[in-house]
């Protein structure tokens, strides 16, 4: 009996022991599966997310490019810092702005320039470049194959020579050997003889998905040649040609470029009325945001390869506040007809001025000839060193002007404004008294 009782008790204790073991071990195994596995997966996801964010941040920082549209008054000067740290300078403002451009460059910690570009020989574009060459180490200089007889141009060429450099030709199809960006000239497409504005070097710079177009003083004629060439002209940011004058920035050109932003480089209250009402109305009609150095100072555009930001808000385009007589877009629908170039637009494109003697002696008479809008009245302002003198005349009729005594070696700029069809058109020329 005792043995049977002992056997029953032993069986109960053994069953209880096994049950206890199972009740303790199964939950422990479940807890391990629940607590540790998800924690491991979360850690890996966080690590991957942090890595992706770091790579994205590094990629954005690596693609950072800044474009400075410098405030140099009535002129052009643009500094570009590429993502790889290369420095590009496009134009240098007028003769009296060279020191300002050098100060800008030093402010932005520029100790050398990989590329200098002189878009064309006009003084308000290359006047300050000789000063830059004398103060900043320059590796290469590009310019269209065009010359001029002014002292400003001679000073620039001499400064290039003194630095042991040779001018490289800027023309459509020429690329700049710069890492991290694509930089290629899309103009000039052809030779324009003595037409300096049409000869302007036009550069397109691409950083990732962001594109910038720099046009110098390229005219409607030059724009049309770029369109005909088949080059990809699309750009997010367009530097308006000729300071926003109506001799540049045609509707056809805007259609090809499709800019979101436009930059006007001009002097405050300049006598030319730049930018013109006609040009500003085109910007407004196409919802293009405009930035102006004459109103906002130096404009800085920052590109990260996908987005572009600016250091200031866009300028306001106010109706009836412009400085010329361009007619507003009519409020009523126009009669539908085939597109055509108006006589005034075609004539403005061909508007040219020249003097018969670019280096007259003291008390000599020069003859100013203006062609392109025959019969239209014009005003010619001679900017002597000591004062400005204004003359009036008619396009197609030679205007004789006696120089009297003028500062020898000083380039006298002649700004011509022609009135036609209720609008103003500008051109210019110059001479240097001996």
C-alpha positions in Angstrom: 0.0 0.0 0.0 2.8 2.4 0.9 4.5 1.6 -2.4 1.4 2.3 -4.4 0.8 5.6 -2.5 4.4 6.6 -3.1 4.0 5.8 -6.8 0.9 8.0 -7.1 2.5 11.0 -5.3 5.6 10.7 -7.4 3.5 10.7 -10.6 1.7 13.9 -9.5 5.0 15.7 -8.5 6.6 14.8 -11.9 3.5 16.0 -13.8 3.5 19.3 -11.8 7.2 19.8 -12.4 6.9 19.3 -16.2 3.9 21.7 -16.3 5.9 24.3 -14.4 8.8 24.0 -16.7 6.6 24.5 -19.8 4.8 27.5 -18.2 8.1 29.3 -17.6 10.0 28.5 -20.8 7.3 29.3 -23.4 6.6 32.8 -22.3 10.3 33.5 -22.2 10.7 32.4 -25.8 7.7 34.6 -26.8 9.1 37.6 -25.0 12.4 37.3 -26.8 10.7 37.2 -30.2 8.5 40.2 -29.3 11.1 42.5 -27.7 14.3 41.9 -29.5 13.4 41.4 -33.2 11.4 44.6 -33.8 14.1 46.6 -32.0 16.7 45.2 -34.4 14.6 46.2 -37.5 13.9 49.7 -36.1 17.6 50.4 -35.5 18.5 49.4 -39.1 15.7 51.6 -40.5 16.8 54.6 -38.5 20.4 54.0 -39.6 19.4 53.8 -43.3 17.2 56.9 -43.0 20.1 58.9 -41.4 22.5 57.7 -44.1 20.0 58.7 -46.9 19.6 62.1 -45.3 23.3 62.6 -44.9 23.9 61.6 -48.5 21.2 63.9 -49.7 22.6 66.8 -47.6 26.1 66.1 -48.9 24.8 65.9 -52.5 23.0 69.3 -52.1 26.1 70.9 -50.6 28.3 69.5 -53.3 26.1 71.0 -56.0 25.8 74.5 -54.5 26.5 77.2 -57.0 26.1 80.9 -56.5 25.6 83.6 -59.1 26.2 87.3 -58.1 24.7 89.9 -60.4 26.9 92.7 -59.1 25.5 96.2 -58.7 27.9 98.3 -60.9 25.4 101.0 -62.0 24.7 101.2 -65.7 26.7 98.2 -66.9 27.1 94.5 -66.4 29.3 92.4 -64.1 28.5 88.9 -63.0 30.5 86.6 -60.7 29.8 82.8 -60.5 31.1 80.4 -57.9 30.8 76.8 -59.2 30.1 73.8 -57.0 33.8 72.7 -57.4 35.0 76.1 -56.2 35.9 77.5 -59.6 35.4 81.3 -60.2 34.0 82.9 -63.3 33.7 86.7 -64.0 31.5 87.9 -66.9 32.2 91.6 -67.7 33.5 94.2 -65.3 31.3 97.3 -65.5 32.4 100.7 -66.7 35.9 102.2 -66.4 35.2 103.8 -63.0 33.8 100.5 -61.6 36.9 98.3 -61.8 37.8 99.0 -58.1 34.3 98.1 -57.1 34.4 94.8 -58.9 37.8 93.9 -57.3 36.3 94.8 -53.9 33.3 92.5 -54.5 35.6 89.7 -55.5 37.8 90.1 -52.4 34.7 90.3 -50.2 33.7 86.9 -51.6 37.2 85.5 -50.9 38.2 85.2 -54.6 42.0 85.0 -55.0 41.9 83.9 -58.6 39.6 83.5 -61.5 39.6 80.4 -63.6 37.6 82.2 -66.4 37.1 85.8 -67.3 34.6 86.6 -70.1 34.4 89.9 -71.9 31.0 89.7 -73.7 31.8 92.5 -76.2 34.0 95.7 -76.3 31.5 98.3 -75.0 32.9 100.3 -72.1 30.0 99.5 -69.7 31.0 95.8 -70.0 34.8 95.7 -70.2 35.7 99.1 -68.7 36.7 97.6 -65.3 38.3 94.4 -66.5 41.8 95.8 -66.8 41.7 96.8 -63.1 40.5 93.2 -62.3 43.4 91.7 -64.3 45.9 93.9 -62.4 44.6 92.8 -59.0 43.3 89.2 -59.4 45.2 86.2 -60.8 43.3 85.2 -64.0 43.8 81.8 -65.7 42.0 82.4 -69.0 40.1 85.2 -70.9 37.4 84.6 -73.5 35.9 87.2 -75.9 34.2 87.2 -79.3 36.4 87.8 -82.3 35.6 91.5 -82.6 37.7 94.7 -82.1 37.1 98.3 -81.2 39.1 101.5 -81.6 38.5 102.9 -78.1 41.1 103.4 -75.4 38.9 101.3 -73.1 39.3 98.3 -75.5 43.1 99.0 -75.9 43.6 99.1 -72.1 41.8 95.8 -71.8 43.8 94.1 -74.5 47.1 95.5 -73.0 46.1 94.2 -69.5 45.5 90.7 -70.9 48.9 90.8 -72.7 50.7 92.1 -69.5 49.4 89.1 -67.6 50.9 86.7 -70.2 47.5 85.6 -71.5 46.0 85.3 -74.9 42.4 86.0 -75.8 40.4 82.8 -76.4 37.5 83.1 -78.9 34.0 83.0 -77.4 31.5 81.7 -79.9 28.7 79.2 -80.2 29.8 75.6 -79.5 32.8 76.5 -77.3 32.7 74.9 -73.9 34.5 75.8 -70.7 36.6 73.0 -69.1 35.0 73.3 -65.6 34.2 70.3 -63.4 30.8 70.1 -61.7 28.9 72.2 -64.2 28.2 72.4 -68.0 29.2 75.8 -69.3 28.9 76.4 -73.1 28.7 79.5 -75.3 25.5 79.5 -77.5 26.4 82.8 -79.1 27.5 84.6 -81.1 26.5 82.2 -83.8 28.0 84.2 -86.7 30.0 87.4 -87.4 28.1 90.7 -87.2 30.8 93.0 -88.4 30.9 96.3 -86.5 27.6 95.5 -84.6 29.2 95.0 -81.2 26.0 94.3 -79.3 24.9 91.5 -81.7 28.5 90.1 -81.3 28.0 89.6 -77.6 29.2 86.3 -76.1 26.2 84.4 -74.7 26.9 81.8 -72.1 24.7 79.0 -70.7 25.6 77.4 -67.4 23.9 74.2 -66.2 24.1 73.0 -62.6 22.1 69.8 -62.2 18.6 70.7 -63.2 19.2 74.4 -62.9 20.1 76.5 -66.0 21.3 80.1 -66.3 21.7 82.2 -69.5 23.9 85.3 -69.7 23.3 87.3 -72.8 25.5 90.5 -72.7 23.9 93.0 -75.0 22.7 90.4 -77.6 20.2 92.0 -80.0 16.9 90.6 -81.4 18.9 89.7 -84.6 21.5 87.7 -82.5 18.6 86.0 -80.6 17.0 84.9 -83.8 20.3 83.4 -85.0 20.6 81.4 -81.7 17.1 80.1 -82.2 17.8 79.1 -85.8 21.0 77.3 -84.7 18.9 74.7 -82.9 20.8 75.2 -79.6 19.0 74.3 -76.4 18.3 77.8 -74.9 16.0 76.8 -72.1 17.0 78.4 -68.8 15.5 79.0 -65.4 17.2 82.4 -65.0 17.7 84.8 -67.9 20.0 87.9 -67.7 18.0 90.3 -69.9 20.0 91.5 -72.9 21.2 95.2 -73.1 20.0 96.1 -69.6 16.3 95.4 -70.5 16.3 97.6 -73.6 13.6 96.9 -76.3 16.3 96.0 -78.8 16.7 92.7 -77.0 14.5 90.0 -75.5 12.1 89.2 -78.3 8.9 87.2 -77.8 10.4 84.4 -79.9 13.5 84.3 -77.7 11.4 84.2 -74.5 9.4 81.3 -75.9 12.6 79.3 -76.5 14.2 80.2 -73.1 11.1 79.9 -71.0 12.6 81.6 -68.0 11.1 81.6 -64.5 13.3 84.5 -63.4 14.8 87.5 -65.2 17.7 89.8 -64.1 18.0 93.4 -65.1 21.5 95.0 -64.6 21.1 98.7 -64.9 21.9 102.0 -63.2 19.4 103.7 -60.9 17.4 106.4 -62.8 19.6 105.9 -65.9 19.0 108.3 -68.8 18.2 105.5 -71.2 15.0 104.3 -69.5 16.4 100.8 -68.9 14.6 98.6 -68.5 12.0 99.7 -70.9 8.2 99.4 -70.4 7.9 97.1 -73.4 10.4 94.6 -71.9 8.8 94.8 -68.4 5.3 94.2 -69.9 6.6 91.0 -71.6 7.9 89.8 -68.2 4.5 90.5 -66.6 2.5 88.9 -69.4 4.5 85.6 -69.0 4.6 85.7 -65.2 8.4 86.0 -65.1 9.7 87.2 -61.8 12.1 90.2 -62.2 15.1 91.2 -60.1 16.8 94.6 -60.7 20.2 95.8 -59.6 19.0 99.4 -60.0 16.3 98.9 -57.3 17.7 96.0 -55.2 21.5 96.2 -55.4 23.5 93.1 -56.0 21.3 90.1 -56.8 22.5 86.7 -55.5 21.0 83.5 -56.9 21.8 80.2 -55.1 21.4 76.9 -57.0 21.6 73.4 -55.3 21.0 71.6 -58.6 17.3 71.3 -58.2 16.0 74.6 -56.7 17.0 78.2 -57.0 16.7 80.8 -54.3 17.4 84.5 -54.2 18.7 86.9 -51.5 15.7 89.2 -52.0 12.1 89.2 -53.2 11.3 89.9 -56.8 10.9 93.5 -57.9 7.4 94.9 -58.4 6.4 95.8 -62.0 4.4 99.0 -61.6 2.2 100.1 -64.5 2.7 103.7 -65.6 5.9 104.2 -63.7 8.4 103.4 -66.5 10.6 106.1 -68.1 9.7 105.7 -71.8 6.7 106.1 -74.0 6.1 102.4 -74.9 2.4 101.8 -75.5 0.6 99.4 -73.2 -1.0 96.2 -74.4 -4.6 97.1 -75.6 -7.4 95.9 -73.3 -9.5 94.8 -76.3 -8.8 91.7 -78.4 -6.6 92.3 -81.4 -7.7 91.2 -84.9 -6.2 87.7 -85.5 -3.6 87.7 -88.3 -0.4 85.9 -89.2 2.6 86.9 -87.0 4.8 89.6 -88.6 7.6 91.9 -87.7 6.6 95.5 -87.5 8.5 98.1 -89.4 9.6 99.8 -86.2 10.9 96.5 -84.7 12.8 95.6 -87.8 14.3 99.1 -88.0 15.2 99.1 -84.3 17.2 95.8 -84.9 19.2 97.5 -87.7 19.6 100.8 -85.8 23.3 101.7 -85.9 25.5 104.8 -85.3 29.1 105.7 -86.2 31.4 108.6 -86.5 33.6 109.2 -89.5 36.7 109.8 -87.4 37.1 107.9 -84.1 40.3 109.7 -83.2 39.8 113.4 -84.0 42.3 116.1 -83.1 41.5 119.2 -81.1 39.0 121.7 -82.7 38.2 119.2 -85.5 34.7 118.4 -86.8 33.4 114.9 -86.7 30.3 113.6 -88.6 27.8 111.4 -86.8 25.7 109.1 -89.0 22.7 107.1 -87.8 21.0 104.5 -90.0 18.1 102.1 -89.5 15.0 104.2 -88.9 15.2 106.8 -91.7 13.4 110.1 -91.0 12.9 109.6 -87.3 14.1 112.3 -84.9 16.9 111.5 -82.5 18.8 113.0 -79.6 22.5 112.4 -79.2 24.2 113.0 -75.8 28.0 113.4 -76.0 29.5 112.5 -72.6 32.7 114.6 -72.4 34.9 114.3 -69.3 33.8 117.7 -68.0 30.2 117.8 -69.1 27.5 116.4 -71.3 26.4 118.1 -74.6 23.1 117.3 -76.3 22.4 117.5 -80.1 19.3 116.7 -82.1 18.9 115.5 -85.6 17.1 113.2 -88.0 18.1 109.6 -88.8 19.6 109.4 -92.2 21.0 113.0 -92.1 24.6 113.4 -91.2 25.1 115.5 -88.0 28.4 117.6 -88.0 29.8 118.2 -84.5 32.9 120.4 -83.8 34.9 118.9 -81.0 36.5 122.2 -79.7 38.9 121.4 -76.9 38.3 118.0 -75.3 40.3 115.8 -72.8 42.9 114.0 -74.9 42.7 110.2 -74.6 39.3 110.2 -72.9 36.7 108.1 -74.6 33.6 110.2 -75.3 30.5 108.1 -75.4 27.6 109.1 -77.6 24.2 107.8 -76.5 21.6 108.1 -79.2 17.8 107.9 -78.5 15.5 107.6 -81.5 11.7 108.4 -81.2 9.5 106.3 -83.5 5.9 105.0 -83.2 5.5 106.3 -79.7 8.5 104.4 -78.5 12.2 105.0 -77.8 15.1 103.1 -79.3 18.7 103.3 -78.2 22.1 102.9 -79.8 25.5 104.3 -79.2 29.0 104.9 -80.5 32.1 106.8 -79.3 35.3 108.6 -80.2 38.6 109.5 -78.5 40.0 113.0 -78.9 43.8 113.2 -79.5 
